[in-house]
């Protein structure tokens, strides 16, 4: 039986990863993507946790250890293997005068990816993978332990409220300074839990009722967001990586995030008929993991292109070589034109796609070699007998 593809969420994944890359490349990659209403750092990571919750299957709790092992293979193993490669890259770049990235130590290879994920800088987008893994494992354990009870007390609605309370608790403690070390690991997970529960609740209880005309739907979302902006004075945003900037209370971060998700999930529905057969869009949607992990390296490639132009031509003469080698978040715009930021977005996405392709080819080659070795061993045993 052919698996039905949810193209609306494919489009939502594409939008989400564009927001992530744009948010890391100064001036939002020169794009006007409603950030004066919905700041990217208020909701963009919430989209991915929400989507993961949307695709959660109740079958997962039937074989918890198999589920956990599959998540380890899909999320953590690539993260750690690439971490070694990025550590080596940092060594090579430091020999060329670059000062970004930590030392090639066991701590940065094994522990820091869990604690902060910012050890080798160029792959810091991977910090998000560990909290997502923790959320998914926590949810399966929760469903396995309390599944029968939940069926009697409201199920997905109860779970959302419970997770929201846990998330608000995490926001509270982080706002009080408990956003370091193992506290950060714990509170990242707690803070993301409500998005996961919301995605699961949306799929099972809300989506089929979500038939309000887009004019009214978007009108309600804009009214809520306008009220928030008027109250605060600007579109709120938060540092989800280090769980900071939670200065607006414990509930507002979630209201802002859910209005942003609500807005873009409806936009995704509207544009899905146009994009669902676009092969490039589908490739991006299927490689969000790789793009998340590698896009900052792609942005560095774009800056390197400007560095080459500056060195060998008469253009880009104002390129800042010191910032290029010392500041990850520095970006160069020819003549100060932020429209050039689109180049960073393209390089970030294309680098992620290329890394994903390389990874898949390596896995295929490894499986092929394993099969050849098994056949050779089998043949030797037969010959010996």
Residue, then its C-alpha position, 0 to 999 in steps of 0.5 A: x500500500x502506497x504511503x499517503x504524502x502530507x504535502x501541506x506539512x512538506x511545505x511547512x517544513x520548507x517554510x520552517x527551514x527557510x526561516x531558520x537559515x534566514x534567521x542566521x544570515x543577517x537581515x533575514x537573507x534580504x527577505x521580507x517574510x512578515x518578521x515585522x509581525x511574526x519574529x522568526x525567533x518567536x516560532x520557527x523552531x516550534x514549527x519543527x517540534x509541532x510537526x514532529x508531534x503531528x506525525x507521532x504514531x501511537x504504535x511507537x509505545x508498543x515497542x519502546x526500545x526499537x523506537x528509541x534505537x531508531x531515533x538514536x540512529x536517525x538523529x544522534x548517530x549522524x550528529x556525532x559523526x558529523x561532529x568529528x568532521x567539524x572538529x577536524x575542520x576547525x583544526x584545519x581552519x585555525x591553521x589558516x588563521x580562523x579563530x572560531x570553534x572550540x578545541x578538539x577534545x573528548x568533551x567537545x566530541x561527546x558531551x558538549x553536543x548534549x549540553x549546548x551543541x555550540x562546540x565547533x560553531x559551524x555546526x551549531x545548528x545541530x544543538x536543536x537535535x538533542x532537545x528534539x530527541x529528548x522530547x520524542x523519547x519523553x513523550x513515548x515514555x509518557x504515553x506508555x506509562x499513562x496511556x490507559x489513564x489518559x484515555x479516561x481524562x481527555x487524552x490529547x487535551x490533558x497532555x497539552x495542558x500538562x506539557x504546557x505547565x511543564x514548559x511554563x515551568x521551564x521558562x520560569x526557571x530559565x528566566x531566573x538564570x537556570x539555563x546552563x549545564x544540565x539545567x539547560x538540557x532539562x529545560x530545553x526539553x520541557x520548553x519544547x514539550x508543549x509544541x509537540x503536544x500541540x502538534x499531536x492535538x492538532x492532528x487528532x482533534x483539531x485539524x478535521x475541524x479546521x475549516x474556517x475560511x482563510x480570511x476570517x482565520x488569518x484575521x483572528x491571528x492578526x488581531x491576536x498578534x497585533x494585541x501582543x505587539x501593542x502590549x509589548x511594543x514590538x514583535x517578541x522574540x526569544x533565544x530558544x538555544x540558550x532559553x533566554x530573553x524570557x522577559x515577558x512572562x511564562x505564557x506569552x512565549x507560547x502565545x507568540x509561537x502558536x500565533x506564528x505557527x497558526x499563521x504559517x500552517x494556513x499559508x502552507x495550506x494555501x500554497x500547497x496546491x502550487x508547490x506540492x509537485x515541485x521536486x526541489x521543494x520536496x528535496x528541501x522538505x526531505x533534507x531539513x535535518x541536513x540543512x539544519x546541521x550544515x547551513x552555517x557552513x554554507x553561509x561561510x562558503x558564501x562569505x568565502x566566495x566574497x573573500x575570493x572576489x575581494x582577493x582576486x578582483x577589484x570588487x568587494x574591496x571593503x570586505x572585512x577579513x578580520x570579521x570573516x575569520x573571527x565572527x561567525x555572525x558577520x555577513x558581507x553585503x556588497x555596497x551594503x545591499x541586504x538583498x545580497x542576503x539571498x545568496x546566503x540563504x541559497x548557499x545554506x540550503x544547497x550545502x545542506x542538500x549536498x551534505x545530505x546526499x553525501x551522507x546517503x551515499x556513504x550509508x548506501x556504500x557501507x551497506x553494500x560493503x557489509x553485504x559483500x563481506x557477509x557474502x564472502x564470509x558465507x562462501x568461505x564457511x561453505x568452502x570450509x565445510 
